[in-house]
């Protein structure tokens, strides 16, 4: 049986992924900046970012988490941004598929408690809940 591959195995997609995540970050930053300027409120910013997040597959959210947790994407969750937790950019992250890095619920444990007290437990970071 012959194996026909249209690309060189294990050469990666770094150039495509870097571009994709820089564009995603810039879009999120743009929406949050407009919200902070008072053009619309936090609820509306979350609504816009929910539409953007809906375009991401579960695997893209996993890669975003890996990018962040590796340190390459640390700007996603800097205190001034909090794009991942405050704006729920990892909300649909399939937590059970995160195997080789720190579990998201453990990593965001402090933020989970802060958000839980602010929202009385009604706005979890993760779709499958923040307890686990």
Secondary structure as GFF3:
##gff-version 3
##sequence-region A 1 132
A	DSSP	alpha_helix	14	36	.	.	.	ID=ss1
A	DSSP	alpha_helix	42	54	.	.	.	ID=ss2
A	DSSP	alpha_helix	58	69	.	.	.	ID=ss3
A	DSSP	three_ten_helix	74	77	.	.	.	ID=ss4
A	DSSP	three_ten_helix	95	97	.	.	.	ID=ss5
A	DSSP	alpha_helix	104	107	.	.	.	ID=ss6
A	DSSP	alpha_helix	109	119	.	.	.	ID=ss7
###
